[in-house]
């Protein structure tokens, strides 16, 4: 009898820049992740509440409509979503301090090396 292949880890990429979002998707899918994406925090919350939860979230901080800080505050209010690990990916000068204040599992400064992104997600998913 053939064994069932392991379930692909689901990552939600929350990033307003189309090219960055597409690049992250290509890299992560190439590494065996299943990727969902959202262009801002509001869209990300809708995706989280409308389907199976991801194993990890990649979160940009600066986005229109609802930024990463606002998204994270809303995520933490919802007991069903609060424990999903978040990897902050941002170009802000002090991303480490910002990510720590948001309770992120890890932070990466843009531009992000693909290997660093994959390694962070493998650690936290």
FENFEN-V579477 format. One record per residue. N is the residue number from 1. RES is the residue in one letter. SS is DSSP state (helix for helix, strand for strand, loop for the rest). OMEGA is omega as a letter, one per 20 degrees, with the letter a starting at -180 (* if undefined). NEAR is the number of other C-alpha atoms within 10 Angstrom. Layout:
# FENFEN-V579477
n = <N & N>
res = <RES & RES>
ss = <SS & SS>
omega = <OMEGA & OMEGA>
near = <NEAR & NEAR>
This chain:
# FENFEN-V579477
n = <1 & 2 & 3 & 4 & 5 & 6 & 7 & 8 & 9 & 10 & 11 & 12 & 13 & 14 & 15 & 16 & 17 & 18 & 19 & 20 & 21 & 22 & 23 & 24 & 25 & 26 & 27 & 28 & 29 & 30 & 31 & 32 & 33 & 34 & 35 & 36 & 37 & 38 & 39 & 40 & 41 & 42 & 43 & 44 & 45 & 46 & 47 & 48 & 49 & 50 & 51 & 52 & 53 & 54 & 55 & 56 & 57 & 58 & 59 & 60 & 61 & 62 & 63 & 64 & 65 & 66 & 67 & 68 & 69 & 70 & 71 & 72 & 73 & 74 & 75 & 76 & 77 & 78 & 79 & 80 & 81 & 82 & 83 & 84 & 85 & 86 & 87 & 88 & 89 & 90 & 91 & 92 & 93 & 94 & 95 & 96 & 97 & 98 & 99 & 100 & 101 & 102 & 103 & 104 & 105 & 106 & 107 & 108 & 109 & 110 & 111 & 112 & 113 & 114 & 115 & 116 & 117 & 118 & 119 & 120 & 121 & 122 & 123 & 124 & 125>
res = <X & X & X & X & X & X & X & X & X & X & X & X & X & X & X & X & X & X & X & X & X & X & X & X & X & X & X & X & X & X & X & X & X & X & X & X & X & X & X & X & X & X & X & X & X & X & X & X & X & X & X & X & X & X & X & X & X & X & X & X & X & X & X & X & X & X & X & X & X & X & X & X & X & X & X & X & X & X & X & X & X & X & X & X & X & X & X & X & X & X & X & X & X & X & X & X & X & X & X & X & X & X & X & X & X & X & X & X & X & X & X & X & X & X & X & X & X & X & X & X & X & X & X & X & X>
ss = <loop & loop & loop & loop & loop & loop & loop & loop & loop & strand & strand & strand & strand & strand & loop & loop & loop & helix & helix & helix & helix & helix & helix & helix & helix & helix & helix & helix & helix & helix & loop & loop & loop & strand & strand & strand & strand & strand & loop & loop & helix & helix & helix & helix & helix & helix & helix & helix & helix & loop & loop & loop & loop & loop & loop & strand & strand & strand & strand & loop & loop & loop & loop & loop & loop & loop & loop & helix & helix & helix & helix & helix & helix & helix & helix & helix & helix & loop & loop & loop & loop & loop & loop & loop & strand & strand & strand & strand & strand & strand & loop & loop & loop & loop & helix & helix & helix & helix & helix & helix & helix & loop & loop & loop & loop & strand & strand & strand & strand & loop & loop & loop & loop & helix & helix & helix & helix & helix & helix & helix & helix & helix & helix & helix & loop>
omega = <a & r & r & r & a & r & r & r & a & r & r & r & a & a & a & a & a & a & r & r & r & r & r & a & a & a & a & r & r & r & r & r & r & a & r & r & r & a & r & a & a & r & r & r & r & r & a & a & a & a & r & a & r & r & r & r & r & a & r & a & a & a & r & r & r & a & a & r & r & r & a & r & r & r & a & r & a & a & a & a & a & a & r & a & r & r & r & r & a & r & r & a & a & a & a & r & r & a & r & a & r & a & r & r & a & r & r & a & r & i & a & r & a & a & r & r & a & a & r & a & r & r & a & r & *>
near = <3 & 4 & 5 & 6 & 6 & 6 & 9 & 13 & 16 & 20 & 24 & 22 & 28 & 28 & 28 & 20 & 12 & 11 & 10 & 15 & 19 & 14 & 12 & 21 & 20 & 14 & 16 & 21 & 16 & 10 & 13 & 12 & 21 & 17 & 20 & 17 & 20 & 19 & 20 & 24 & 28 & 19 & 15 & 24 & 18 & 11 & 17 & 17 & 13 & 9 & 8 & 9 & 16 & 20 & 19 & 22 & 26 & 26 & 30 & 28 & 26 & 18 & 17 & 13 & 11 & 18 & 20 & 25 & 19 & 14 & 19 & 21 & 12 & 15 & 20 & 15 & 10 & 11 & 9 & 12 & 17 & 14 & 12 & 19 & 20 & 26 & 23 & 27 & 26 & 24 & 15 & 13 & 10 & 10 & 19 & 17 & 10 & 17 & 23 & 13 & 10 & 16 & 14 & 19 & 18 & 19 & 22 & 21 & 16 & 15 & 10 & 14 & 10 & 14 & 11 & 11 & 18 & 15 & 10 & 17 & 22 & 13 & 9 & 15 & 16>
